[in-house]
């Protein structure tokens, strides 16, 4: 079984409108939301073999907050090519990841994260899919499971198992 966790970066700051979009940092709410998701990962004992992170400041910072408490992935790849790309470029990148890595964490941007989950999954009738398809908010993540032999087979074969938003965790006190 292969698992892909698709996460949108936490909320970024718009305090300085002159800062380049690629370099925008997280704001206070973003840091708090990333910590909530981290607590959830720890509670569920999620471990990632491979982390694929856009090298934009806000995605790197989101991953750094998660890394404070989750086990370190065997491989971490920061890539500028993930910034402002589409879901097909990400799929091609994932297909090239070794099948020794069974669990991948991807942290990237909208609208690519939503489009990626839409394209990779086949259970579009579920409440999780409908919620994700409506809005993929900052610091939310989707857990997709694949019953495949290797990453090269991921297209349209995934099952969306979870879609968690920070506000879901705050409301439930999970």
N, C-alpha and C positions, 0 to 999 in steps of 0.2 A: 504494500500500500504506500502510495506517495501522497504527501500533503504539501499544499501551497497556502501560505498565509499572506494575503494581500492587504497591506495596511496603507492608509493615507497618512501623510505626515501630520503632526499636531498643529494646532492653530499658530499662525505666524503673526508677527507684529507688523502693523502698518503705521507705527508711530513716526518713522522717518520716511517720508514719501520720496526722498531723493536716493534712497538706497536701491541698488540693483536688485531686481526680483530674485535672482539666484542666491544672493547673499542675505536675504531677509531672515532674521532670527525668530525663534519662538517667542510668543508673549507669555504672560503669567498663566493665563488659562490653558494655553497649549502645554506648558510644562506640567501643570496639574493633571490634565487629561492623559498625557503620556505616562505619568506615574500610576494613574488608575488602571490603564491597560497593562502596565508592567505587573501590578499586583494581581491582576486577573491571570496573566500568563504564569506567574509563580504559583498561584493557588491551583491552577489546572495542570501544573508541572509540564508546561509546553517547553520543548527543546527544539532548537533549529540546527540542522547540520550546516546549512549554508544561508548566509544573509546577503541579499542583493539590494543595495541602497543607492538611490540617486545621490550624487555628491553635492547637491544644493545644501546650503546651511541648515535649513529647517528639517530636512530629512535626516541628515547626519545627527543633528541635535536630538531628534526623536529617538533614533537608534541608541545614542549615547545614554539617554535616560533609561531605556529598556535594559541596556547592558549593565546597569548598576546592580541588577538583581537576578537576571536570567542567566543560565549557563551560556558561556561564550560559544558561538557556532564554530565548527571546525574551520570554516572558511568565511571570510567577510570580504565582499567586493563592493567598493564604491565606484560608481560609474557616472560620469558626466553625460554619457549618451542616453541615460534614462530620463534626463531632464527634458521636458517638452517633446517627448517621443510618443508614439502611439502603441496600442496594445500588440500589434503585429511584430514590432521590433522587440518588445519584451518577450513575446512568445518565442521568437527565434533565439533570443539569448538564453532563455530557460531550457530550450531543447538541446542546447550544447553543454548543459551542466551534467557532470558525471552522475550516473545512476547509483553511485555509492552514497550520494546525498539523497536521503528519503524525505527530508523536511526542509522546505525553503521559506524564509521570511523575505518578502519583498516590501520595501517602503518607498512609495513613489507619490505621484501627484494626480489630481483630478484634471481632466475627465478620464485619464488613462486607466486609473484603478477600477472605476466602475465599468468601463468598456471591456477591460480585461476579464473581469469576473463574468460579465454577460456572455462573452465569447467562449470562455472555457467551460462553463457549466451547462448542464442539460435539464436541471430540475427547476425550471422557471415558474412553476405554479406554487411554490412554497412561500410562506410568509417572509422568511429570511430574504428570499430573492426580491420579493415585492418591496420590502423595506429598503434594501440596498439599491434597487433600481430607482426608487423615488429620490433618495439622496444618500450619498456616501460622504458623511461629514468628516471633518478633521479628526484624526486619531482613531477612527473606526477601523475595524479589520474584518476580513472575510476569510473563513477557513474552508478550503476546498480539498476534498479527498478524491484521489484517482485510483481506480483499480486497473493499472496498466503495468507493462513490463519495463517502461523507461520513460524519461521526460520527453523524448521525441514524439510520444503518442498523446500528448496532453490535449490537443485541440478538440473542444466540444465534448469531452469525456468526463468532466469533473462533476462532483456532487457538492453543492454548497451546503455545508454542515452547520456553519455558524455565521452570523453577522452581528458583531458586537460594537456598540457605540459607547463612548465614555459615559453618556448620560444614562444608559441602561444600567451601568454598574453603580453610578451614584444613586439612582432611584432605588435599586434593589439592595444597596449596601453590601454588594458582593465583594 
